[in-house]
């Protein structure tokens, strides 16, 4: 990982441009998506680097990079690091990129919620379905529903990506979205940092749908008192 602001900025440029290159696919795309994630986690951990790194970026990627950096920092600020790794999680491969994209867009058609917001919630909550298990608060499934909320808004299997994405769209619609998206997101998770982060990722994808290709490659990291720990596929089995 980059050890100075200039090197980190160069890595951001490489990653952001690669995920938008349709010639980059498969394992290469996954690698660049992961690199993209690592650059923003590094930047969030070194906030004194934020301004010089972002100011030095080319204008064509500075907006997306700024949104990604600030969203990552917002989410990091909501975590209280502890010494232990989660014991109730399993990390699995996500559903195929094209399948998830179809589920988001089907839900947008049915409920009027922009697909990019559903993808952003999925990204933030479980890294697009990679995390399986019940949260400390008792939330379940790829879109993290409390059982009582699922009973009201869910239909089908709480652990199904498609069913959970539809339930999230239904819930957001019932709480004022898309007209009042910020208010609906706050009902989803009562944290203004969460609202800002989801909105940032969603608006990056709305402006440039290819950004989804990068987010799909983001892995599960767990912030501990010793630093970031990667939880790879197979963790918890």
N, C-alpha and C positions, 0 to 999 in steps of 0.2 A: 504494500500500500504506500501511497505517496508520502514522503517525509517532509515536504515543504509546499507552500501555496502554489508555486508555479507548476510543480509536477502534478499536483491535484487538479489544477485547472486543465492541464493537458489531458489528463485521464477523463475528465468530464466531457471534453470536446470529442474525444475518440468514442466514448460510449454513446453519447447523445446522437452522434451522426451515424454510428453503426446500426442502432436500433431503427433508424428511419430508412435504412438502405434495404430495399426488398430483395437484394441479392444475398443478404445475410439471413440465413435460416438455420433451423435445427439447432445442433449443439453450439454453433457459433453465436446464434442469436441469444441462446440461453446464457452463454458466457458473458456477452456484452451487457445483457440485462442485469446480471449479477454484479458486474463491474460498476454499472451505473448506480445501483443501490449502495455499493460499498463506498463510492465517492461521496455520496450525500451523508452517509452515516459518519464518515471521517470528518466531513465539514461540520456536522452538528456537534461532534465531540470537540472540535476546535473552533469555537465561535469567533475568536479573534481573526481567523482566516476568512470569514464570510465575505466581508466587503472587498478586500483586494482580489480574492479569487473570482467573485462574480463580476467585478468591474473589468477584469482582464479578458472575459469571455467574448467570443464573436457575437455580434448583435443578433444573428439568426437563432442562437440558442440561449441567449441570456435570459429571456423571459421564462422559458420552461425551466431552466436551471434554477432561477431564483425561486420559482414556485416550489420546485422539488426540495431545494435546500431548506426553505422556511417550513414546509410541511413536515419534513423529517425532524427538524428541530422542535416543532410544536409537539409532535408525538413523543419524542424522546423526553420532553419536559413533563409529560404525564406519567412517566414510569418512575417508581421508587425502587431502585435496584436492591436486590437481596443477595444473599450468598449462595442460594440453591437454585437449581434448574427445576422446571415444572415436572411434576410426577404424574399428572393426569393427561398429558398430551401425547398424541402420536403424530408423527409427521409423514405425510403420504404425498405421492405424486398428484399434481392437480389434474383436473379434467383437461382435455385438449384445448388449446388456445381458441380454435375456431368454434368449438362447441360452446365455450363460455361466452364468446362474443355473440353467438346466436341467441343464447338465453337472455343476455342483457337487452338485446334489440327486440326480442319478442315481448319482454316485459315492458319496454318503452312503448311499443305499439298498443299493448293492452291497457296500460295504466297511465301513460303520458309522462312517465318519469324519464328524463334523459338517460340514455344507456351509460353515459360516462360516469354519472353519479352512482349507479348501481355497481359498476366496475370498481370505482374508488372505495366504496364501502367494503366490497369483497376483498380488495387489496389490504385495506387497513385492518379489517377484523381477523382474517385468517390467511393472509397471503394467497388469496384466490383458492381457498379450500385446502391448503396444505396442512393446516392445523386441525386435528380431530381431537375432541375431548371437551369436557365441561370446564368453563372458566371458573375463577374463584367466586364470582357472583352467581354462578349457576346457569349462565347462558350456554346455548348449544348450537351446533351446526355451523355451516360455512358463513352464514350472515349473523351469527350470534344472537339468537332469540332466547329470551326468558320463556320458560314453559307456558306461563299464563298469556304472554303476548302471542306466542305461536298458536295457542288454542283459539285466539280471536282472529288472527290474521293469516295463519298458515293453512295450507291445503296440501296434503300428501306427506312426504317424509322430510322431517326437519334437517336430516343429514344429506338431502339431495341438493346439489347446486341449483338445479333448475327450480325446484319447488321453493327453496329458500330465497332465491333472487326474486321470484314472483311475490313472495310474502313481503319482502322488503319494499318492493314497489307499491304493493297494496297499503302497507303501513305508512309509507311516506305520503302517498296520496291522501289517506285519511287524516293526516296531520298537516295538510295545507300545501303540499308540493304538487306541481312544480312552481306555483305562484310564490310561495313562501318557502323556498328550499332551505334556507338557513334555519328557520323555525322548525321545520320537519326534521332536519338533521339533529337539532338540539334535543328533540324528543327522543330520537334514536339513541343518542348518547349525550348526556347533559354535561358537556365540556365544550367551551368555546374553542379551545385548542383543537379538539376533534373536528368541530365544524369547519374551522379554517383549513385543517389538513385535508379533509375529504373534498372540500370545495376546490382547493388548489389542485389536487390530482385530477379531479373531474374536469376542471376548466382547461388543464393542459391537454387532456384527451379530447375535449370538445373542440378545441382549436386545431388539434393535430391528432386524428385518430391513430396514427402510427405510434404514438407514444404508448399505447396499450401494449405493443409488442415488447417494449422494455419492461414495463411493470409486471408483465406476466412472468418474467424471469427472476423477480425478486424472491429471495429465500427467507427462511424463518431465522431471525436472530433474536436472542434473548439477552437483555441488558442486565448484567449482574454487577456486584460490587467489584469484581475482577475485570469487568469490561464486557464487550460484546462476545457472545458465544453462538456459533452457528449450530442450529439443530437440523441435521441433514435428514433426508428421506430415510425412513427406517428407525428414527429415534422413537423410543418409547415402546417398541415392539417386544 
